[in-house]
Amino acid sequence: MGKETLWLAIGFAGQMAFTGRFLLQWLYSEYQKRSLIPVGFWYLSLVGSSLLLAYAIYRQDPVFILGQSFGFIIYLRNLQLIARQNEQGDDR
């Protein structure tokens, strides 16, 4: 596998993870019969964003880099807030 093929695979994997989060959220909401965002949504967001950020850096695309960097911070922060909430035993 060549270098370009590897980076394309990383980019597509990131896009699949990023898209998969919406599928997860939709199915979870349908199962619960109300709109909810499961914790897995944030993990898929973080994985997808990380892979897409790596791909953007490789491509040296400043617009893509900025967009994925900002999202990565938000996804990480949401996971920190969820962890803190779980530590405190808050079920909201």
N, CA, C and O atoms as a GROMACS GRO file, in nm:
protein
  368
    1MET      N    1   0.085  -0.117   0.000
    1MET     CA    2   0.000   0.000   0.000
    1MET      C    3   0.090   0.123   0.000
    1MET      O    4   0.178   0.137   0.085
    2GLY      N    5   0.066   0.212  -0.096
    2GLY     CA    6   0.146   0.333  -0.106
    2GLY      C    7   0.104   0.439  -0.004
    2GLY      O    8   0.000   0.428   0.060
    3LYS      N    9   0.188   0.540   0.007
    3LYS     CA   10   0.164   0.648   0.102
    3LYS      C   11   0.031   0.719   0.074
    3LYS      O   12  -0.046   0.744   0.167
    4GLU      N   13   0.004   0.750  -0.052
    4GLU     CA   14  -0.122   0.818  -0.087
    4GLU      C   15  -0.243   0.731  -0.055
    4GLU      O   16  -0.343   0.781  -0.004
    5THR      N   17  -0.233   0.603  -0.082
    5THR     CA   18  -0.343   0.511  -0.054
    5THR      C   19  -0.369   0.503   0.096
    5THR      O   20  -0.484   0.499   0.140
    6LEU      N   21  -0.263   0.499   0.175
    6LEU     CA   22  -0.276   0.496   0.320
    6LEU      C   23  -0.348   0.621   0.371
    6LEU      O   24  -0.438   0.611   0.454
    7TRP      N   25  -0.308   0.737   0.322
    7TRP     CA   26  -0.371   0.861   0.367
    7TRP      C   27  -0.516   0.872   0.320
    7TRP      O   28  -0.600   0.927   0.391
    8LEU      N   29  -0.544   0.820   0.203
    8LEU     CA   30  -0.684   0.815   0.158
    8LEU      C   31  -0.766   0.724   0.249
    8LEU      O   32  -0.880   0.755   0.282
    9ALA      N   33  -0.708   0.611   0.288
    9ALA     CA   34  -0.777   0.519   0.379
    9ALA      C   35  -0.803   0.586   0.515
    9ALA      O   36  -0.910   0.569   0.573
   10ILE      N   37  -0.705   0.662   0.565
   10ILE     CA   38  -0.723   0.734   0.691
   10ILE      C   39  -0.834   0.838   0.677
   10ILE      O   40  -0.920   0.849   0.764
   11GLY      N   41  -0.834   0.911   0.568
   11GLY     CA   42  -0.937   1.011   0.543
   11GLY      C   43  -1.076   0.950   0.534
   11GLY      O   44  -1.171   1.001   0.593
   12PHE      N   45  -1.087   0.840   0.459
   12PHE     CA   46  -1.217   0.773   0.447
   12PHE      C   47  -1.262   0.712   0.579
   12PHE      O   48  -1.381   0.715   0.612
   13ALA      N   49  -1.168   0.656   0.656
   13ALA     CA   50  -1.204   0.599   0.787
   13ALA      C   51  -1.255   0.709   0.880
   13ALA      O   52  -1.353   0.689   0.952
   14GLY      N   53  -1.191   0.823   0.877
   14GLY     CA   54  -1.237   0.936   0.956
   14GLY      C   55  -1.375   0.981   0.916
   14GLY      O   56  -1.459   1.010   1.001
   15GLN      N   57  -1.398   0.987   0.786
   15GLN     CA   58  -1.530   1.028   0.737
   15GLN      C   59  -1.636   0.927   0.773
   15GLN      O   60  -1.749   0.964   0.804
   16MET      N   61  -1.603   0.798   0.768
   16MET     CA   62  -1.698   0.694   0.806
   16MET      C   63  -1.734   0.703   0.953
   16MET      O   64  -1.851   0.690   0.990
   17ALA      N   65  -1.634   0.725   1.039
   17ALA     CA   66  -1.660   0.739   1.183
   17ALA      C   67  -1.746   0.862   1.209
   17ALA      O   68  -1.840   0.859   1.288
   18PHE      N   69  -1.713   0.970   1.140
   18PHE     CA   70  -1.787   1.095   1.157
   18PHE      C   71  -1.931   1.079   1.113
   18PHE      O   72  -2.022   1.129   1.180
   19THR      N   73  -1.954   1.011   1.002
   19THR     CA   74  -2.089   0.986   0.954
   19THR      C   75  -2.161   0.885   1.042
   19THR      O   76  -2.282   0.897   1.065
   20GLY      N   77  -2.089   0.788   1.093
   20GLY     CA   78  -2.147   0.685   1.178
   20GLY      C   79  -2.207   0.741   1.305
   20GLY      O   80  -2.300   0.682   1.361
   21ARG      N   81  -2.155   0.853   1.352
   21ARG     CA   82  -2.209   0.912   1.474
   21ARG      C   83  -2.354   0.957   1.455
   21ARG      O   84  -2.434   0.948   1.547
   22PHE      N   85  -2.387   1.004   1.336
   22PHE     CA   86  -2.525   1.045   1.309
   22PHE      C   87  -2.617   0.923   1.301
   22PHE      O   88  -2.731   0.928   1.348
   23LEU      N   89  -2.568   0.816   1.242
   23LEU     CA   90  -2.645   0.693   1.236
   23LEU      C   91  -2.670   0.640   1.378
   23LEU      O   92  -2.782   0.599   1.410
   24LEU      N   93  -2.567   0.642   1.461
   24LEU     CA   94  -2.580   0.599   1.600
   24LEU      C   95  -2.683   0.684   1.674
   24LEU      O   96  -2.769   0.630   1.743
   25GLN      N   97  -2.674   0.815   1.660
   25GLN     CA   98  -2.767   0.904   1.729
   25GLN      C   99  -2.909   0.880   1.683
   25GLN      O  100  -3.001   0.878   1.766
   26TRP      N  101  -2.930   0.863   1.556
   26TRP     CA  102  -3.063   0.840   1.501
   26TRP      C  103  -3.122   0.709   1.554
   26TRP      O  104  -3.235   0.706   1.602
   27LEU      N  105  -3.043   0.600   1.545
   27LEU     CA  106  -3.092   0.470   1.591
   27LEU      C  107  -3.119   0.471   1.742
   27LEU      O  108  -3.219   0.414   1.788
   28TYR      N  109  -3.031   0.533   1.818
   28TYR     CA  110  -3.048   0.541   1.963
   28TYR      C  111  -3.174   0.620   1.998
   28TYR      O  112  -3.249   0.580   2.087
   29SER      N  113  -3.197   0.729   1.929
   29SER     CA  114  -3.317   0.810   1.952
   29SER      C  115  -3.442   0.732   1.915
   29SER      O  116  -3.542   0.739   1.986
   30GLU      N  117  -3.438   0.661   1.805
   30GLU     CA  118  -3.553   0.580   1.766
   30GLU      C  119  -3.581   0.472   1.871
   30GLU      O  120  -3.697   0.446   1.904
   31TYR      N  121  -3.477   0.411   1.922
   31TYR     CA  122  -3.492   0.308   2.024
   31TYR      C  123  -3.552   0.366   2.152
   31TYR      O  124  -3.637   0.302   2.215
   32GLN      N  125  -3.509   0.485   2.191
   32GLN     CA  126  -3.557   0.550   2.313
   32GLN      C  127  -3.688   0.627   2.292
   32GLN      O  128  -3.749   0.672   2.389
   33LYS      N  129  -3.729   0.642   2.167
   33LYS     CA  130  -3.851   0.714   2.130
   33LYS      C  131  -3.847   0.863   2.170
   33LYS      O  132  -3.950   0.924   2.198
   34ARG      N  133  -3.726   0.917   2.173
   34ARG     CA  134  -3.706   1.060   2.197
   34ARG      C  135  -3.565   1.096   2.151
   34ARG      O  136  -3.478   1.010   2.142
   35SER      N  137  -3.543   1.222   2.123
   35SER     CA  138  -3.414   1.266   2.072
   35SER      C  139  -3.310   1.269   2.184
   35SER      O  140  -3.324   1.344   2.281
   36LEU      N  141  -3.207   1.188   2.168
   36LEU     CA  142  -3.098   1.179   2.266
   36LEU      C  143  -2.965   1.169   2.194
   36LEU      O  144  -2.958   1.129   2.077
   37ILE      N  145  -2.860   1.206   2.264
   37ILE     CA  146  -2.725   1.190   2.210
   37ILE      C  147  -2.650   1.094   2.301
   37ILE      O  148  -2.616   1.130   2.414
   38PRO      N  149  -2.623   0.972   2.254
   38PRO     CA  150  -2.550   0.875   2.338
   38PRO      C  151  -2.401   0.913   2.349
   38PRO      O  152  -2.349   0.985   2.264
   39VAL      N  153  -2.336   0.864   2.453
   39VAL     CA  154  -2.194   0.893   2.474
   39VAL      C  155  -2.111   0.847   2.354
   39VAL      O  156  -2.012   0.910   2.319
   40GLY      N  157  -2.152   0.737   2.291
   40GLY     CA  158  -2.081   0.688   2.173
   40GLY      C  159  -2.072   0.790   2.062
   40GLY      O  160  -1.977   0.789   1.984
   41PHE      N  161  -2.171   0.879   2.054
   41PHE     CA  162  -2.170   0.987   1.954
   41PHE      C  163  -2.044   1.071   1.970
   41PHE      O  164  -1.978   1.106   1.872
   42TRP      N  165  -2.012   1.104   2.096
   42TRP     CA  166  -1.895   1.189   2.121
   42TRP      C  167  -1.764   1.115   2.094
   42TRP      O  168  -1.667   1.174   2.047
   43TYR      N  169  -1.761   0.985   2.124
   43TYR     CA  170  -1.641   0.906   2.093
   43TYR      C  171  -1.620   0.895   1.942
   43TYR      O  172  -1.508   0.910   1.894
   44LEU      N  173  -1.728   0.868   1.869
   44LEU     CA  174  -1.715   0.862   1.722
   44LEU      C  175  -1.676   0.998   1.666
   44LEU      O  176  -1.599   1.007   1.570
   45SER      N  177  -1.728   1.105   1.726
   45SER     CA  178  -1.690   1.240   1.684
   45SER      C  179  -1.541   1.263   1.704
   45SER      O  180  -1.473   1.317   1.617
   46LEU      N  181  -1.491   1.220   1.819
   46LEU     CA  182  -1.349   1.238   1.852
   46LEU      C  183  -1.260   1.156   1.759
   46LEU      O  184  -1.159   1.206   1.709
   47VAL      N  185  -1.296   1.030   1.735
   47VAL     CA  186  -1.219   0.944   1.645
   47VAL      C  187  -1.222   0.999   1.503
   47VAL      O  188  -1.118   1.012   1.438
   48GLY      N  189  -1.342   1.031   1.455
   48GLY     CA  190  -1.355   1.085   1.320
   48GLY      C  191  -1.279   1.214   1.302
   48GLY      O  192  -1.209   1.234   1.202
   49SER      N  193  -1.292   1.303   1.400
   49SER     CA  194  -1.223   1.431   1.393
   49SER      C  195  -1.072   1.413   1.395
   49SER      O  196  -1.000   1.481   1.322
   50SER      N  197  -1.023   1.322   1.479
   50SER     CA  198  -0.878   1.295   1.487
   50SER      C  199  -0.823   1.247   1.354
   50SER      O  200  -0.720   1.294   1.307
   51LEU      N  201  -0.893   1.151   1.294
   51LEU     CA  202  -0.847   1.097   1.166
   51LEU      C  203  -0.855   1.202   1.055
   51LEU      O  204  -0.765   1.213   0.972
   52LEU      N  205  -0.965   1.277   1.055
   52LEU     CA  206  -0.978   1.382   0.953
   52LEU      C  207  -0.876   1.494   0.974
   52LEU      O  208  -0.827   1.552   0.878
   53LEU      N  209  -0.845   1.525   1.100
   53LEU     CA  210  -0.742   1.626   1.128
   53LEU      C  211  -0.606   1.579   1.079
   53LEU      O  212  -0.531   1.656   1.019
   54ALA      N  213  -0.573   1.452   1.103
   54ALA     CA  214  -0.446   1.397   1.054
   54ALA      C  215  -0.441   1.406   0.902
   54ALA      O  216  -0.339   1.443   0.844
   55TYR      N  217  -0.550   1.371   0.838
   55TYR     CA  218  -0.558   1.378   0.692
   55TYR      C  219  -0.544   1.522   0.644
   55TYR      O  220  -0.473   1.548   0.546
   56ALA      N  221  -0.610   1.615   0.711
   56ALA     CA  222  -0.602   1.757   0.673
   56ALA      C  223  -0.460   1.811   0.688
   56ALA      O  224  -0.413   1.889   0.605
   57ILE      N  225  -0.392   1.770   0.795
   57ILE     CA  226  -0.252   1.812   0.816
   57ILE      C  227  -0.165   1.757   0.704
   57ILE      O  228  -0.080   1.827   0.649
   58TYR      N  229  -0.186   1.629   0.671
   58TYR     CA  230  -0.110   1.570   0.562
   58TYR      C  231  -0.133   1.646   0.432
   58TYR      O  232  -0.039   1.670   0.355
   59ARG      N  233  -0.256   1.685   0.407
   59ARG     CA  234  -0.292   1.760   0.285
   59ARG      C  235  -0.255   1.907   0.294
   59ARG      O  236  -0.262   1.980   0.195
   60GLN      N  237  -0.217   1.952   0.412
   60GLN     CA  238  -0.180   2.091   0.438
   60GLN      C  239  -0.292   2.187   0.398
   60GLN      O  240  -0.270   2.287   0.329
   61ASP      N  241  -0.412   2.154   0.443
   61ASP     CA  242  -0.532   2.233   0.413
   61ASP      C  243  -0.569   2.313   0.537
   61ASP      O  244  -0.629   2.259   0.629
   62PRO      N  245  -0.534   2.442   0.541
   62PRO     CA  246  -0.557   2.522   0.663
   62PRO      C  247  -0.704   2.536   0.701
   62PRO      O  248  -0.736   2.542   0.820
   63VAL      N  249  -0.794   2.541   0.605
   63VAL     CA  250  -0.936   2.552   0.636
   63VAL      C  251  -0.985   2.424   0.705
   63VAL      O  252  -1.053   2.430   0.808
   64PHE      N  253  -0.950   2.313   0.650
   64PHE     CA  254  -0.987   2.182   0.703
   64PHE      C  255  -0.922   2.160   0.840
   64PHE      O  256  -0.986   2.108   0.932
   65ILE      N  257  -0.796   2.200   0.855
   65ILE     CA  258  -0.725   2.187   0.982
   65ILE      C  259  -0.795   2.268   1.091
   65ILE      O  260  -0.818   2.216   1.201
   66LEU      N  261  -0.828   2.391   1.062
   66LEU     CA  262  -0.894   2.478   1.160
   66LEU      C  263  -1.029   2.420   1.201
   66LEU      O  264  -1.061   2.413   1.319
   67GLY      N  265  -1.108   2.378   1.103
   67GLY     CA  266  -1.240   2.323   1.131
   67GLY      C  267  -1.235   2.198   1.217
   67GLY      O  268  -1.313   2.186   1.311
   68GLN      N  269  -1.146   2.106   1.186
   68GLN     CA  270  -1.136   1.982   1.262
   68GLN      C  271  -1.074   2.005   1.400
   68GLN      O  272  -1.108   1.935   1.495
   69SER      N  273  -0.983   2.100   1.412
   69SER     CA  274  -0.922   2.131   1.542
   69SER      C  275  -1.027   2.184   1.638
   69SER      O  276  -1.031   2.142   1.754
   70PHE      N  277  -1.110   2.273   1.592
   70PHE     CA  278  -1.215   2.332   1.675
   70PHE      C  279  -1.313   2.225   1.720
   70PHE      O  280  -1.350   2.220   1.838
   71GLY      N  281  -1.357   2.141   1.628
   71GLY     CA  282  -1.449   2.033   1.662
   71GLY      C  283  -1.388   1.936   1.761
   71GLY      O  284  -1.456   1.894   1.855
   72PHE      N  285  -1.262   1.901   1.743
   72PHE     CA  286  -1.193   1.808   1.833
   72PHE      C  287  -1.200   1.858   1.976
   72PHE      O  288  -1.226   1.780   2.068
   73ILE      N  289  -1.177   1.986   1.996
   73ILE     CA  290  -1.180   2.045   2.131
   73ILE      C  291  -1.320   2.034   2.191
   73ILE      O  292  -1.334   2.000   2.308
   74ILE      N  293  -1.422   2.060   2.112
   74ILE     CA  294  -1.560   2.052   2.160
   74ILE      C  295  -1.596   1.908   2.198
   74ILE      O  296  -1.657   1.886   2.302
   75TYR      N  297  -1.558   1.812   2.116
   75TYR     CA  298  -1.590   1.672   2.143
   75TYR      C  299  -1.519   1.624   2.270
   75TYR      O  300  -1.578   1.555   2.352
   76LEU      N  301  -1.393   1.661   2.284
   76LEU     CA  302  -1.317   1.625   2.403
   76LEU      C  303  -1.380   1.687   2.527
   76LEU      O  304  -1.391   1.621   2.631
   77ARG      N  305  -1.420   1.812   2.518
   77ARG     CA  306  -1.482   1.880   2.633
   77ARG      C  307  -1.614   1.812   2.671
   77ARG      O  308  -1.641   1.796   2.790
   78ASN      N  309  -1.694   1.773   2.575
   78ASN     CA  310  -1.819   1.703   2.607
   78ASN      C  311  -1.792   1.573   2.680
   78ASN      O  312  -1.865   1.539   2.774
   79LEU      N  313  -1.690   1.500   2.640
   79LEU     CA  314  -1.656   1.376   2.709
   79LEU      C  315  -1.607   1.404   2.851
   79LEU      O  316  -1.635   1.326   2.942
   80GLN      N  317  -1.533   1.514   2.871
   80GLN     CA  318  -1.490   1.551   3.005
   80GLN      C  319  -1.610   1.586   3.093
   80GLN      O  320  -1.614   1.546   3.210
   81LEU      N  321  -1.706   1.659   3.039
   81LEU     CA  322  -1.826   1.695   3.114
   81LEU      C  323  -1.907   1.571   3.151
   81LEU      O  324  -1.959   1.561   3.262
   82ILE      N  325  -1.918   1.476   3.058
   82ILE     CA  326  -1.990   1.351   3.086
   82ILE      C  327  -1.919   1.272   3.195
   82ILE      O  328  -1.984   1.218   3.284
   83ALA      N  329  -1.786   1.264   3.189
   83ALA     CA  330  -1.709   1.192   3.291
   83ALA      C  331  -1.728   1.257   3.428
   83ALA      O  332  -1.746   1.187   3.528
   84ARG      N  333  -1.724   1.387   3.433
   84ARG     CA  334  -1.744   1.459   3.559
   84ARG      C  335  -1.884   1.433   3.614
   84ARG      O  336  -1.903   1.411   3.734
   85GLN      N  337  -1.982   1.436   3.526
   85GLN     CA  338  -2.121   1.410   3.565
   85GLN      C  339  -2.135   1.269   3.621
   85GLN      O  340  -2.204   1.247   3.721
   86ASN      N  341  -2.070   1.173   3.556
   86ASN     CA  342  -2.075   1.034   3.604
   86ASN      C  343  -2.007   1.017   3.739
   86ASN      O  344  -2.053   0.940   3.823
   87GLU      N  345  -1.896   1.088   3.760
   87GLU     CA  346  -1.826   1.082   3.888
   87GLU      C  347  -1.912   1.136   4.001
   87GLU      O  348  -1.905   1.086   4.114
   88GLN      N  349  -1.992   1.236   3.973
   88GLN     CA  350  -2.077   1.299   4.072
   88GLN      C  351  -2.209   1.224   4.090
   88GLN      O  352  -2.287   1.255   4.179
   89GLY      N  353  -2.232   1.124   4.006
   89GLY     CA  354  -2.354   1.046   4.013
   89GLY      C  355  -2.477   1.119   3.967
   89GLY      O  356  -2.589   1.085   4.006
   90ASP      N  357  -2.458   1.221   3.885
   90ASP     CA  358  -2.568   1.301   3.833
   90ASP      C  359  -2.622   1.234   3.708
   90ASP      O  360  -2.550   1.218   3.610
   91ASP      N  361  -2.747   1.194   3.710
   91ASP     CA  362  -2.807   1.121   3.597
   91ASP      C  363  -2.883   1.209   3.501
   91ASP      O  364  -2.956   1.157   3.417
   92ARG      N  365  -2.869   1.339   3.508
   92ARG     CA  366  -2.945   1.427   3.418
   92ARG      C  367  -2.907   1.407   3.277
   92ARG      O  368  -2.962   1.474   3.189
   0.00000   0.00000   0.00000
